[in-house]
Amino acid sequence: MFDFNKSHDANKSAEDLKYYVRSIALLGEMKRAGAITQAEYDYLKSCFMKDFKVTSDLMVGKSPNSPRRGNGM
């Protein structure tokens, strides 16, 4: 079960990363279905990014020690 009362970091926790990715995917589906506007999508995504300590979707979940970091993988 996901604990909403603790601090989250999608860069360090696999569980947090999975929850973040699923949340962003759901937001995208809601936007495509017309359930939310682009402005609402942008706002909610920025809230998720802040809550999960994500600065870039391209770098989330990649360890600074990973040989893949910086290679676009």
N, C-alpha and C positions, 0 to 999 in steps of 0.2 A: 504494500500500500504506500502511496506517495505521501510524504509528510510535508504539508504546506507551512508548518510552523517553524521549520528549520531553515537555515541559510543554504542556498543552492549554488553550485558552480558547475556548469556544463563542461568546463575545461578539465575538471578533475574527477568527476563522478560519472560513471557510465549510466547509472540510473537517471541522473539529472539530464545528461545529454539526450537520452531516449525520450524523456518527457518533453524537453525543449523542442526536439525535432517533430514529435507528434503534434505538439501544440501549434507550431508554425504551419505544419501541413494542414491541420484542421482550419486554421485561419484562412489559408489559401483556398480551401474548398468553400468556405463560407463566402469569401469574396467572389469567387467564380459563380456561385449560385445566386448572388445578388442579395445575400442576407446581411452583408455589411458593406459599407462604402470603402473606397480607397483610403480616405482619411482615417476611418475607424481601424482599418487593417494596419496602417502605418503606426497609429497610436498604440494599439494592442501589441504589435510586434516589438515596438520600442520598450514597452513595459516588460515583456517577457525577456528581452535582451538584458535589460537592467537587472531584473530579478535573478537571472541565471548567469550573470557576469559574462555576457557574450559581447565582445566588441566588434566582431566580424563573423558573419556566417561562413566565410571561407576558411577561417582559422579555428573555429570552435572545435573542441575535443582533440586538438593536436598538441602533443607534448612538445615543449621546447627542445627536448632531447631526442625527439624522433628524427631518424634519417630522412623521413618523408617531408618534414617541415620545410617550407620554402620551395618545394618542388611541384606545387600545384596539385598535390595528392591529398 
